[in-house]
């Protein structure tokens, strides 16, 4: 089955108009299993292999920071949590803390939401600087999962060095 056929089947099950000989709860369970498989397949198709994950992540963050600073930067990247967040058909998202600086601009550190794309690259979708986080920590809730916000705020204040709990 292709993804469209799977989704149509899931919707049929979820609507209650699926196989009449199956109870509503079984239809819902089947729909959940199919959706979990679609999620797993989407992650597998977009997240780079483990052997290249950090190489690609650092490459694309470097390009983002260099473009932003218009000069070379020194940086390190820490994942804020390891499993990607997958919502619907969007690309899988990772949340990272970036410690960065450039010769003329100084501190460029901040938190970022990055999307894994086609198993070959990461797209920085949102980047909030340490300065902006410290000025408006509540703004983090618009970009990051609520469970990560206190950790990011502490990181921005310079109180945490290792991001993964």
MIKE-236199 format. One record per residue (C-alpha): residue number from 0; x, z, y. Coordinates in Angstrom, 2 decimals. Layout:
<atoms>
@resi: NUM | px: X | pz: Z | py: Y
...
</atoms>
This chain:
<atoms>
@resi: 0 | px: 0.00 | pz: 0.00 | py: 0.00
@resi: 1 | px: 1.23 | pz: -0.73 | py: 3.50
@resi: 2 | px: 0.90 | pz: 1.93 | py: 6.25
@resi: 3 | px: -2.32 | pz: 0.39 | py: 7.61
@resi: 4 | px: -3.97 | pz: 0.49 | py: 4.18
@resi: 5 | px: -2.82 | pz: 4.07 | py: 3.70
@resi: 6 | px: -4.16 | pz: 5.11 | py: 7.09
@resi: 7 | px: -7.49 | pz: 3.38 | py: 6.41
@resi: 8 | px: -7.74 | pz: 5.23 | py: 3.10
@resi: 9 | px: -6.93 | pz: 8.53 | py: 4.79
@resi: 10 | px: -9.57 | pz: 7.92 | py: 7.44
@resi: 11 | px: -12.10 | pz: 7.03 | py: 4.79
@resi: 12 | px: -11.33 | pz: 10.27 | py: 2.95
@resi: 13 | px: -11.42 | pz: 12.33 | py: 6.12
@resi: 14 | px: -14.77 | pz: 10.85 | py: 7.15
@resi: 15 | px: -16.39 | pz: 12.04 | py: 3.96
@resi: 16 | px: -17.35 | pz: 8.48 | py: 3.05
@resi: 17 | px: -14.53 | pz: 8.18 | py: 0.54
@resi: 18 | px: -15.01 | pz: 8.46 | py: -3.18
@resi: 19 | px: -18.37 | pz: 10.19 | py: -3.59
@resi: 20 | px: -17.35 | pz: 11.79 | py: -6.88
@resi: 21 | px: -14.63 | pz: 13.81 | py: -5.11
@resi: 22 | px: -15.48 | pz: 16.96 | py: -3.21
@resi: 23 | px: -14.88 | pz: 17.09 | py: 0.54
@resi: 24 | px: -12.05 | pz: 19.60 | py: 0.06
@resi: 25 | px: -10.28 | pz: 17.34 | py: -2.46
@resi: 26 | px: -10.66 | pz: 14.36 | py: -0.13
@resi: 27 | px: -9.18 | pz: 16.41 | py: 2.71
@resi: 28 | px: -6.32 | pz: 17.54 | py: 0.50
@resi: 29 | px: -5.58 | pz: 13.95 | py: -0.51
@resi: 30 | px: -5.64 | pz: 12.89 | py: 3.13
@resi: 31 | px: -3.17 | pz: 15.68 | py: 3.97
@resi: 32 | px: -0.82 | pz: 14.62 | py: 1.16
@resi: 33 | px: -0.90 | pz: 11.00 | py: 2.31
@resi: 34 | px: -0.25 | pz: 12.00 | py: 5.95
@resi: 35 | px: 2.68 | pz: 14.17 | py: 4.86
@resi: 36 | px: 4.14 | pz: 11.21 | py: 2.98
@resi: 37 | px: 3.72 | pz: 8.95 | py: 6.00
@resi: 38 | px: 5.48 | pz: 11.60 | py: 8.14
@resi: 39 | px: 8.36 | pz: 11.87 | py: 5.66
@resi: 40 | px: 8.70 | pz: 8.07 | py: 5.44
@resi: 41 | px: 8.70 | pz: 7.76 | py: 9.24
@resi: 42 | px: 11.45 | pz: 10.37 | py: 9.55
@resi: 43 | px: 13.51 | pz: 8.71 | py: 6.79
@resi: 44 | px: 13.19 | pz: 5.32 | py: 8.50
@resi: 45 | px: 14.32 | pz: 6.59 | py: 11.92
@resi: 46 | px: 16.79 | pz: 9.44 | py: 11.41
@resi: 47 | px: 20.39 | pz: 8.29 | py: 10.86
@resi: 48 | px: 22.03 | pz: 9.21 | py: 7.55
@resi: 49 | px: 23.71 | pz: 12.63 | py: 7.51
@resi: 50 | px: 27.13 | pz: 10.97 | py: 7.35
@resi: 51 | px: 26.55 | pz: 9.29 | py: 10.76
@resi: 52 | px: 24.05 | pz: 11.66 | py: 12.40
@resi: 53 | px: 26.45 | pz: 13.55 | py: 14.71
@resi: 54 | px: 28.52 | pz: 10.46 | py: 15.42
@resi: 55 | px: 25.45 | pz: 8.58 | py: 16.70
@resi: 56 | px: 24.06 | pz: 11.60 | py: 18.52
@resi: 57 | px: 27.32 | pz: 12.23 | py: 20.38
@resi: 58 | px: 27.81 | pz: 8.53 | py: 21.12
@resi: 59 | px: 24.37 | pz: 8.21 | py: 22.72
@resi: 60 | px: 24.56 | pz: 11.50 | py: 24.61
@resi: 61 | px: 27.99 | pz: 10.51 | py: 25.94
@resi: 62 | px: 26.56 | pz: 7.19 | py: 27.18
@resi: 63 | px: 23.66 | pz: 9.03 | py: 28.84
@resi: 64 | px: 25.94 | pz: 11.56 | py: 30.56
@resi: 65 | px: 28.48 | pz: 8.96 | py: 31.70
@resi: 66 | px: 25.71 | pz: 6.85 | py: 33.20
@resi: 67 | px: 24.26 | pz: 9.91 | py: 34.91
@resi: 68 | px: 27.60 | pz: 11.18 | py: 36.26
@resi: 69 | px: 29.16 | pz: 7.76 | py: 36.88
@resi: 70 | px: 32.42 | pz: 9.10 | py: 35.44
@resi: 71 | px: 33.84 | pz: 10.42 | py: 32.19
@resi: 72 | px: 32.46 | pz: 13.74 | py: 30.97
@resi: 73 | px: 33.51 | pz: 16.51 | py: 28.63
@resi: 74 | px: 30.65 | pz: 17.78 | py: 26.48
@resi: 75 | px: 29.49 | pz: 19.43 | py: 23.30
@resi: 76 | px: 26.07 | pz: 19.21 | py: 21.66
@resi: 77 | px: 24.20 | pz: 21.87 | py: 19.69
@resi: 78 | px: 20.93 | pz: 21.30 | py: 17.87
@resi: 79 | px: 18.32 | pz: 23.85 | py: 18.89
@resi: 80 | px: 16.69 | pz: 23.47 | py: 15.48
@resi: 81 | px: 17.50 | pz: 21.22 | py: 12.59
@resi: 82 | px: 14.30 | pz: 19.63 | py: 11.32
@resi: 83 | px: 12.97 | pz: 16.88 | py: 13.56
@resi: 84 | px: 9.55 | pz: 17.17 | py: 15.13
@resi: 85 | px: 7.27 | pz: 14.36 | py: 14.01
@resi: 86 | px: 3.95 | pz: 13.80 | py: 15.77
@resi: 87 | px: 1.84 | pz: 10.79 | py: 14.89
@resi: 88 | px: 3.72 | pz: 7.51 | py: 14.91
@resi: 89 | px: 6.19 | pz: 8.49 | py: 17.64
@resi: 90 | px: 9.89 | pz: 8.56 | py: 16.84
@resi: 91 | px: 11.15 | pz: 11.85 | py: 15.33
@resi: 92 | px: 12.36 | pz: 14.23 | py: 18.05
@resi: 93 | px: 15.29 | pz: 16.63 | py: 18.15
@resi: 94 | px: 15.94 | pz: 19.29 | py: 20.74
@resi: 95 | px: 19.52 | pz: 19.90 | py: 21.84
@resi: 96 | px: 21.56 | pz: 21.95 | py: 24.24
@resi: 97 | px: 24.37 | pz: 20.03 | py: 25.93
@resi: 98 | px: 27.33 | pz: 21.82 | py: 27.52
@resi: 99 | px: 28.82 | pz: 19.22 | py: 29.86
@resi: 100 | px: 30.98 | pz: 18.85 | py: 32.90
@resi: 101 | px: 32.65 | pz: 16.12 | py: 34.92
@resi: 102 | px: 35.69 | pz: 16.24 | py: 37.21
@resi: 103 | px: 33.77 | pz: 15.76 | py: 40.46
@resi: 104 | px: 30.27 | pz: 17.02 | py: 39.64
@resi: 105 | px: 31.14 | pz: 20.13 | py: 37.68
@resi: 106 | px: 28.45 | pz: 21.56 | py: 35.42
@resi: 107 | px: 26.10 | pz: 18.95 | py: 33.95
@resi: 108 | px: 24.76 | pz: 21.16 | py: 31.15
@resi: 109 | px: 21.14 | pz: 21.21 | py: 30.09
@resi: 110 | px: 18.53 | pz: 20.86 | py: 27.39
@resi: 111 | px: 17.35 | pz: 17.52 | py: 26.06
@resi: 112 | px: 14.65 | pz: 16.03 | py: 23.88
@resi: 113 | px: 16.09 | pz: 13.10 | py: 21.96
@resi: 114 | px: 14.33 | pz: 10.63 | py: 19.69
@resi: 115 | px: 15.89 | pz: 9.20 | py: 16.55
@resi: 116 | px: 15.33 | pz: 5.42 | py: 16.60
@resi: 117 | px: 15.58 | pz: 3.05 | py: 13.65
@resi: 118 | px: 18.28 | pz: 5.08 | py: 11.93
@resi: 119 | px: 20.93 | pz: 3.76 | py: 14.31
@resi: 120 | px: 20.55 | pz: 5.45 | py: 17.67
@resi: 121 | px: 19.15 | pz: 8.30 | py: 19.73
@resi: 122 | px: 17.18 | pz: 7.89 | py: 22.92
@resi: 123 | px: 17.38 | pz: 10.73 | py: 25.43
@resi: 124 | px: 13.75 | pz: 11.10 | py: 26.41
@resi: 125 | px: 13.98 | pz: 14.13 | py: 28.65
@resi: 126 | px: 16.91 | pz: 16.05 | py: 30.11
@resi: 127 | px: 16.58 | pz: 19.23 | py: 32.16
@resi: 128 | px: 19.71 | pz: 20.59 | py: 33.81
@resi: 129 | px: 20.80 | pz: 24.21 | py: 33.62
@resi: 130 | px: 20.23 | pz: 24.48 | py: 37.40
@resi: 131 | px: 16.65 | pz: 23.18 | py: 37.09
@resi: 132 | px: 15.93 | pz: 25.44 | py: 34.12
@resi: 133 | px: 17.13 | pz: 28.50 | py: 36.02
@resi: 134 | px: 15.09 | pz: 27.49 | py: 39.08
@resi: 135 | px: 11.86 | pz: 26.81 | py: 37.13
@resi: 136 | px: 12.04 | pz: 28.10 | py: 33.54
@resi: 137 | px: 8.30 | pz: 27.62 | py: 33.01
@resi: 138 | px: 8.77 | pz: 23.86 | py: 33.39
@resi: 139 | px: 10.39 | pz: 23.92 | py: 29.93
@resi: 140 | px: 6.94 | pz: 24.33 | py: 28.34
@resi: 141 | px: 6.04 | pz: 20.75 | py: 29.36
@resi: 142 | px: 8.90 | pz: 19.28 | py: 27.30
@resi: 143 | px: 9.96 | pz: 21.70 | py: 24.58
@resi: 144 | px: 8.12 | pz: 23.54 | py: 21.80
@resi: 145 | px: 7.07 | pz: 27.00 | py: 22.99
@resi: 146 | px: 9.15 | pz: 28.64 | py: 20.26
@resi: 147 | px: 12.34 | pz: 27.15 | py: 21.76
@resi: 148 | px: 11.69 | pz: 27.94 | py: 25.43
@resi: 149 | px: 13.02 | pz: 31.54 | py: 25.48
@resi: 150 | px: 16.17 | pz: 30.42 | py: 23.66
@resi: 151 | px: 16.74 | pz: 27.53 | py: 26.09
@resi: 152 | px: 16.21 | pz: 29.83 | py: 29.08
@resi: 153 | px: 18.80 | pz: 32.27 | py: 27.70
@resi: 154 | px: 21.19 | pz: 29.40 | py: 27.03
@resi: 155 | px: 20.77 | pz: 28.22 | py: 30.63
@resi: 156 | px: 21.66 | pz: 31.68 | py: 31.88
@resi: 157 | px: 24.87 | pz: 31.41 | py: 29.82
@resi: 158 | px: 24.03 | pz: 34.26 | py: 27.46
@resi: 159 | px: 24.09 | pz: 32.29 | py: 24.20
@resi: 160 | px: 26.92 | pz: 30.24 | py: 22.76
@resi: 161 | px: 25.60 | pz: 29.27 | py: 19.31
@resi: 162 | px: 22.24 | pz: 27.52 | py: 19.54
@resi: 163 | px: 21.03 | pz: 27.63 | py: 15.95
@resi: 164 | px: 19.42 | pz: 30.97 | py: 15.08
</atoms>
